[in-house]
């Protein structure tokens, strides 16, 4: 059963109470800032188009610090995961959100289908490819694999006005390989083939390119059939490794 989080004045879910989250956030907010590098932080912020401030931690350093933060803590339940994610998303520096994404990826099998609304909130809050793509492929994709009824939610997400929710619907099957719902994959790509945004067009090509590793002929046939509707970027990405 999913976890009901506390509400906030803007209608978004607030984090539920979690002693484990209290422990992790207390450790995080001491260890991460202690290793901050202001010069690297400025470079990262510029590279990520000013989506958020950064502490300036390298990925290896951040993950080493995260292992220390996690040491000796028990496995989380869904309420713990919800609390950790939402509380990390409330902190300004991007590295805290990276911690939350890694945490959810590690514990996705502990999450029920009721976690999907939390994931949607994360996808649509301070969205950029650095968090959205991992949430799509590893968390949303994992939830849909565990509960195929969530495919109907993806059918709604592909129609959403939020381009990052659309991108998530397109990318959630990236790791499904032979288990890919090809009817939905191709339908989603066709549905958003005329989308004006770069990140949606790129996601169409990426999702097709990834599935081409499993069934290149099916991707070639789809691209040939839809070529007049697909953007040149989507076509180029889709056929990058298999040719026309």
VOPAGU-2260 file (C-alpha; in pm, 1 decimal, decimal comma):
REM VOPAGU-2260
SITE   aa  ch    i         X         Y         Z
SITE  UNK   A    0       0,0       0,0       0,0
SITE  UNK   A    1     127,1     346,3     -80,9
SITE  UNK   A    2     218,2     608,8     175,3
SITE  UNK   A    3       8,1     916,6     229,6
SITE  UNK   A    4     233,8    1214,7     279,0
SITE  UNK   A    5     139,1    1537,3     446,8
SITE  UNK   A    6      -0,5    1807,7     223,1
SITE  UNK   A    7     147,6    2152,3     162,0
SITE  UNK   A    8     -11,4    2484,7      79,5
SITE  UNK   A    9      69,8    2447,6    -292,0
SITE  UNK   A   10    -105,8    2111,4    -313,1
SITE  UNK   A   11     211,1    1905,4    -330,1
SITE  UNK   A   12     282,4    1621,0     -92,5
SITE  UNK   A   13     496,0    1693,1     209,9
SITE  UNK   A   14     730,1    1435,5     363,6
SITE  UNK   A   15     585,9    1186,8     613,7
SITE  UNK   A   16     749,7    1145,2     952,1
SITE  UNK   A   17    1054,1     919,3     936,2
SITE  UNK   A   18    1319,5     867,9    1203,1
SITE  UNK   A   19    1546,4     715,7     938,8
SITE  UNK   A   20    1509,5    1025,1     720,6
SITE  UNK   A   21    1590,9    1241,1    1023,6
SITE  UNK   A   22    1914,9    1048,5    1070,0
SITE  UNK   A   23    2015,5    1055,2     705,0
SITE  UNK   A   24    1939,8    1423,6     653,2
SITE  UNK   A   25    2127,7    1518,1     969,7
SITE  UNK   A   26    2434,0    1330,6     846,6
SITE  UNK   A   27    2400,8    1453,5     489,0
SITE  UNK   A   28    2377,3    1819,7     576,2
SITE  UNK   A   29    2698,4    1794,2     775,2
SITE  UNK   A   30    2912,3    1572,2     551,6
SITE  UNK   A   31    2825,0    1715,0     210,3
SITE  UNK   A   32    2887,2    2084,9     290,0
SITE  UNK   A   33    3212,1    1997,5     465,0
SITE  UNK   A   34    3349,2    1872,4     132,0
SITE  UNK   A   35    3214,2    2158,0     -79,9
SITE  UNK   A   36    3428,1    2310,6    -353,6
SITE  UNK   A   37    3298,7    2659,0    -445,7
SITE  UNK   A   38    3492,6    2680,0    -771,7
SITE  UNK   A   39    3364,4    2342,8    -892,1
SITE  UNK   A   40    3016,2    2440,2    -769,7
SITE  UNK   A   41    3011,7    2748,0    -991,6
SITE  UNK   A   42    3121,6    2543,1   -1292,2
SITE  UNK   A   43    2854,9    2277,5   -1229,6
SITE  UNK   A   44    2582,8    2538,4   -1189,2
SITE  UNK   A   45    2675,6    2700,6   -1519,8
SITE  UNK   A   46    2690,7    2364,4   -1698,2
SITE  UNK   A   47    2344,4    2274,0   -1567,1
SITE  UNK   A   48    2200,1    2605,5   -1692,3
SITE  UNK   A   49    2148,9    2743,2   -1342,0
SITE  UNK   A   50    1881,3    2486,3   -1255,4
SITE  UNK   A   51    2006,9    2484,9    -894,3
SITE  UNK   A   52    2305,0    2577,6    -679,4
SITE  UNK   A   53    2569,5    2311,1    -628,6
SITE  UNK   A   54    2810,3    2218,9    -353,1
SITE  UNK   A   55    3075,1    2121,1    -606,6
SITE  UNK   A   56    3117,3    1754,6    -514,2
SITE  UNK   A   57    3259,5    1518,2    -773,0
SITE  UNK   A   58    3053,2    1205,6    -830,1
SITE  UNK   A   59    3313,8     970,5    -674,6
SITE  UNK   A   60    3349,8    1197,4    -370,4
SITE  UNK   A   61    2974,4    1234,2    -332,0
SITE  UNK   A   62    2917,3     859,9    -346,0
SITE  UNK   A   63    3195,1     797,3     -95,9
SITE  UNK   A   64    3035,3    1046,9     140,9
SITE  UNK   A   65    2696,9     883,7      81,3
SITE  UNK   A   66    2833,4     545,3     183,6
SITE  UNK   A   67    2947,1     699,9     509,5
SITE  UNK   A   68    2608,0     863,7     560,4
SITE  UNK   A   69    2430,7     531,3     503,3
SITE  UNK   A   70    2661,4     321,6     719,6
SITE  UNK   A   71    2475,7     132,5     989,2
SITE  UNK   A   72    2128,7     247,6     885,8
SITE  UNK   A   73    1845,6      -5,1     842,7
SITE  UNK   A   74    1667,0     -80,5     515,0
SITE  UNK   A   75    1393,5     177,7     451,7
SITE  UNK   A   76    1024,2     123,7     403,9
SITE  UNK   A   77     820,7     326,3     156,7
SITE  UNK   A   78     751,0     605,8     405,2
SITE  UNK   A   79    1124,1     640,9     469,0
SITE  UNK   A   80    1196,0     661,7      95,9
SITE  UNK   A   81     924,8     921,2      50,8
SITE  UNK   A   82    1056,1    1131,1     337,9
SITE  UNK   A   83    1418,5    1111,8     221,6
SITE  UNK   A   84    1329,7    1207,4    -135,8
SITE  UNK   A   85    1096,4    1494,7     -54,6
SITE  UNK   A   86    1326,0    1637,7     210,2
SITE  UNK   A   87    1627,6    1620,0     -21,0
SITE  UNK   A   88    1424,6    1798,0    -288,0
SITE  UNK   A   89    1354,6    2079,8     -40,9
SITE  UNK   A   90    1726,2    2147,9       3,2
SITE  UNK   A   91    1872,5    2392,7    -246,4
SITE  UNK   A   92    2192,3    2221,0    -356,7
SITE  UNK   A   93    2157,8    1967,7    -635,0
SITE  UNK   A   94    2379,6    1703,2    -477,5
SITE  UNK   A   95    2110,7    1633,1    -216,4
SITE  UNK   A   96    1870,7    1544,1    -494,3
SITE  UNK   A   97    2134,9    1317,2    -645,2
SITE  UNK   A   98    2154,7    1138,9    -310,7
SITE  UNK   A   99    1777,3    1091,0    -314,8
SITE  UNK   A  100    1779,5     954,2    -669,4
SITE  UNK   A  101    2054,0     705,9    -581,9
SITE  UNK   A  102    1860,7     604,9    -269,7
SITE  UNK   A  103    1539,6     542,9    -462,7
SITE  UNK   A  104    1722,9     347,1    -731,2
SITE  UNK   A  105    1877,4     126,2    -465,5
SITE  UNK   A  106    1546,0      60,4    -291,8
SITE  UNK   A  107    1296,3      69,6    -578,6
SITE  UNK   A  108    1184,9    -287,0    -505,5
SITE  UNK   A  109    1063,4    -171,2    -165,5
SITE  UNK   A  110     825,9      76,5    -329,5
SITE  UNK   A  111     464,2       9,4    -422,7
SITE  UNK   A  112     263,1     150,0    -709,3
SITE  UNK   A  113     143,4     410,7    -460,8
SITE  UNK   A  114     485,1     575,2    -485,1
SITE  UNK   A  115     424,1     687,2    -844,0
SITE  UNK   A  116     264,9    1022,8    -746,6
SITE  UNK   A  117     571,0    1101,1    -536,6
SITE  UNK   A  118     791,1    1028,6    -835,6
SITE  UNK   A  119     581,7    1258,0   -1051,3
SITE  UNK   A  120     629,8    1535,1    -797,1
SITE  UNK   A  121    1005,9    1483,6    -809,0
SITE  UNK   A  122    1006,5    1481,7   -1189,2
SITE  UNK   A  123     820,0    1811,0   -1207,6
SITE  UNK   A  124    1009,3    1995,4    -930,5
SITE  UNK   A  125    1332,0    2171,5   -1036,7
SITE  UNK   A  126    1334,9    1940,6   -1340,6
SITE  UNK   A  127    1637,3    1883,0   -1559,6
SITE  UNK   A  128    1775,8    1580,6   -1737,1
SITE  UNK   A  129    2023,3    1499,6   -1458,8
SITE  UNK   A  130    1749,2    1386,0   -1220,1
SITE  UNK   A  131    1455,9    1320,2   -1452,4
SITE  UNK   A  132    1627,7    1062,3   -1670,8
SITE  UNK   A  133    1742,7     846,9   -1379,5
SITE  UNK   A  134    1402,7     866,5   -1212,9
SITE  UNK   A  135    1239,4     767,5   -1541,7
SITE  UNK   A  136    1456,3     468,8   -1626,2
SITE  UNK   A  137    1528,8     332,5   -1280,3
SITE  UNK   A  138    1238,2     432,2   -1056,1
SITE  UNK   A  139     932,2     481,1   -1275,7
SITE  UNK   A  140    1046,7     196,8   -1500,0
SITE  UNK   A  141    1090,0     -26,7   -1197,2
SITE  UNK   A  142     747,5      60,2   -1061,1
SITE  UNK   A  143     579,8     -14,8   -1395,2
SITE  UNK   A  144     764,4    -345,3   -1423,0
SITE  UNK   A  145     643,8    -446,1   -1077,1
SITE  UNK   A  146     286,3    -334,8   -1143,9
SITE  UNK   A  147     190,8    -332,0   -1514,1
SITE  UNK   A  148    -137,1    -159,5   -1428,2
SITE  UNK   A  149      71,5     157,6   -1403,3
SITE  UNK   A  150      97,8     155,0   -1781,8
SITE  UNK   A  151    -234,1     337,0   -1787,0
SITE  UNK   A  152     -70,3     612,7   -1581,4
SITE  UNK   A  153     202,6     632,6   -1843,2
SITE  UNK   A  154     -72,2     670,5   -2104,8
SITE  UNK   A  155    -178,5     984,3   -1917,9
SITE  UNK   A  156     175,5    1107,2   -1864,4
SITE  UNK   A  157     253,7    1100,5   -2235,4
SITE  UNK   A  158     -30,5    1349,8   -2285,4
SITE  UNK   A  159      82,6    1580,7   -2003,8
SITE  UNK   A  160     152,8    1950,4   -2053,0
SITE  UNK   A  161     476,0    1919,3   -1853,1
SITE  UNK   A  162     750,9    1825,1   -2098,1
SITE  UNK   A  163     946,4    1646,2   -1823,1
SITE  UNK   A  164     651,2    1422,9   -1742,7
SITE  UNK   A  165     624,9    1346,8   -2115,8
SITE  UNK   A  166     998,1    1272,0   -2127,6
SITE  UNK   A  167     959,2    1037,0   -1832,7
SITE  UNK   A  168     682,8     844,4   -2010,0
SITE  UNK   A  169     904,5     812,5   -2316,3
SITE  UNK   A  170    1210,1     696,1   -2120,7
SITE  UNK   A  171    1058,1     470,2   -1854,8
SITE  UNK   A  172    1115,2     158,6   -2068,4
SITE  UNK   A  173    1482,3     227,5   -2143,5
SITE  UNK   A  174    1597,0     -78,1   -1946,7
SITE  UNK   A  175    1313,2    -315,0   -2037,0
SITE  UNK   A  176    1479,7    -477,5   -2340,6
SITE  UNK   A  177    1276,6    -788,6   -2440,2
SITE  UNK   A  178    1004,8    -690,5   -2192,5
SITE  UNK   A  179     941,6    -359,2   -2369,4
SITE  UNK   A  180     578,7    -285,2   -2446,5
SITE  UNK   A  181     653,4    -204,9   -2808,8
SITE  UNK   A  182     300,9     -98,5   -2891,4
SITE  UNK   A  183     320,8     171,7   -2627,1
SITE  UNK   A  184     679,0     265,7   -2711,6
SITE  UNK   A  185     597,1     333,9   -3073,7
SITE  UNK   A  186     261,0     492,5   -2994,1
SITE  UNK   A  187     423,2     732,1   -2746,9
SITE  UNK   A  188     692,0     828,5   -2997,3
SITE  UNK   A  189     432,0     886,9   -3267,1
SITE  UNK   A  190     206,3    1081,0   -3030,4
SITE  UNK   A  191     480,5    1330,3   -2945,0
SITE  UNK   A  192     663,9    1328,2   -3277,5
SITE  UNK   A  193     569,4    1689,5   -3341,1
SITE  UNK   A  194     661,5    1817,6   -2996,2
SITE  UNK   A  195     860,7    2141,7   -3029,4
SITE  UNK   A  196    1094,8    2088,7   -2735,1
SITE  UNK   A  197    1447,3    1953,1   -2776,4
SITE  UNK   A  198    1426,8    1733,1   -2466,7
SITE  UNK   A  199    1117,0    1551,1   -2587,8
SITE  UNK   A  200    1254,7    1504,0   -2938,1
SITE  UNK   A  201    1581,6    1377,4   -2795,8
SITE  UNK   A  202    1393,6    1135,9   -2567,0
SITE  UNK   A  203    1202,8     993,2   -2863,8
SITE  UNK   A  204    1528,0     918,9   -3042,5
SITE  UNK   A  205    1694,7     782,3   -2731,0
SITE  UNK   A  206    1409,2     545,9   -2645,7
SITE  UNK   A  207    1409,1     413,7   -3002,7
SITE  UNK   A  208    1788,6     383,6   -3013,1
SITE  UNK   A  209    1786,1     184,7   -2690,8
SITE  UNK   A  210    1514,7     -52,1   -2813,9
SITE  UNK   A  211    1706,3     -94,1   -3140,6
SITE  UNK   A  212    1961,3    -293,1   -2938,8
SITE  UNK   A  213    1683,2    -550,2   -2892,0
SITE  UNK   A  214    1495,0    -528,0   -3222,9
SITE  UNK   A  215    1668,3    -308,6   -3481,5
SITE  UNK   A  216    1433,2    -409,0   -3761,6
SITE  UNK   A  217    1127,3    -294,9   -3569,1
SITE  UNK   A  218    1287,8      43,7   -3506,3
SITE  UNK   A  219    1389,4      83,0   -3870,9
SITE  UNK   A  220    1037,0      -0,8   -3981,0
SITE  UNK   A  221     884,2     245,1   -3736,0
SITE  UNK   A  222    1118,0     526,3   -3839,5
SITE  UNK   A  223    1053,9     457,4   -4208,2
SITE  UNK   A  224     679,4     468,6   -4149,0
SITE  UNK   A  225     685,7     782,5   -3934,6
SITE  UNK   A  226     981,8     966,0   -4086,8
SITE  UNK   A  227     772,7    1255,2   -4218,0
SITE  UNK   A  228     636,3    1318,0   -3867,8
SITE  UNK   A  229     950,6    1262,4   -3663,2
SITE  UNK   A  230    1199,0    1545,5   -3616,6
SITE  UNK   A  231    1541,4    1508,1   -3780,0
SITE  UNK   A  232    1690,3    1491,1   -3429,2
SITE  UNK   A  233    1465,0    1198,5   -3332,6
SITE  UNK   A  234    1546,7    1013,3   -3655,2
SITE  UNK   A  235    1918,2    1070,5   -3621,4
SITE  UNK   A  236    1922,6     948,8   -3261,7
SITE  UNK   A  237    1703,0     647,3   -3335,3
SITE  UNK   A  238    1921,4     523,4   -3621,6
SITE  UNK   A  239    2257,5     622,9   -3478,4
SITE  UNK   A  240    2377,2     267,2   -3416,9
SITE  UNK   A  241    2183,1      71,4   -3678,8
SITE  UNK   A  242    2170,9     284,9   -3992,3
SITE  UNK   A  243    1865,0     353,1   -4208,8
